[in-house]
Amino acid sequence: MCEIYEKYKDKRVVLTTCHNVNFAGVIVEEANIKEREGVILELDAKTGFSIYCPITAIKEILEVPLSME
């Protein structure tokens, strides 16, 4: 299991790629596509729209706490 997945599983994050593209969503699972370890980031919970991001393409992950107001 990859360290990023273990740390951020089911947490809302902003993921920045090494090409400075940002995505906001929830890391829902780990994946291995074309022999590249990565994570699945769910961008929209209603539709299930998600992206795969290889670990090597991740520059930064910021956790965004959800307020309980």
C-alpha positions in Angstrom: 0.0 0.0 0.0 1.4 3.4 -0.9 2.2 5.9 1.8 0.2 8.7 0.2 -2.9 6.6 0.1 -2.4 5.5 3.7 -2.0 9.1 4.9 -4.8 10.7 2.9 -7.4 7.9 2.4 -10.9 9.3 2.5 -9.7 12.8 3.2 -10.5 16.0 1.2 -7.3 17.3 -0.4 -6.0 19.7 -3.0 -3.5 17.7 -5.1 -0.9 19.6 -7.1 0.9 17.8 -9.9 4.5 18.4 -11.0 3.1 20.3 -13.9 1.3 22.7 -11.5 -2.2 21.4 -12.2 -4.4 21.4 -9.2 -7.3 19.1 -8.4 -9.6 19.1 -5.3 -11.3 16.0 -4.2 -11.2 12.9 -2.0 -8.5 10.2 -2.3 -10.7 7.1 -2.5 -8.4 4.3 -3.5 -4.9 3.3 -4.7 -4.3 2.0 -8.2 -1.6 0.6 -10.4 -2.0 1.5 -14.0 0.6 0.7 -16.6 2.8 -0.5 -13.7 2.7 2.9 -12.1 1.6 3.2 -8.5 -0.9 6.0 -8.0 -4.1 7.1 -6.4 -7.7 7.7 -7.5 -9.0 11.2 -6.6 -12.8 11.5 -6.6 -13.6 15.0 -7.8 -17.4 14.7 -7.6 -19.1 12.4 -5.2 -22.5 12.7 -6.8 -21.4 11.5 -10.3 -18.3 9.5 -9.2 -16.1 11.6 -11.6 -12.5 10.7 -10.7 -9.0 10.9 -11.9 -6.0 8.7 -11.6 -2.7 10.4 -10.6 0.6 8.5 -10.5 2.6 9.0 -7.3 5.6 10.3 -9.4 3.4 13.1 -10.8 2.4 14.4 -7.4 4.2 17.5 -6.3 2.2 18.4 -3.2 -1.0 17.4 -1.3 -2.7 19.8 1.1 -5.4 18.3 3.4 -8.5 20.5 3.6 -10.4 19.9 6.8 -14.1 19.9 6.6 -15.8 22.3 9.0 -18.8 21.0 11.0 -20.8 24.2 11.0 
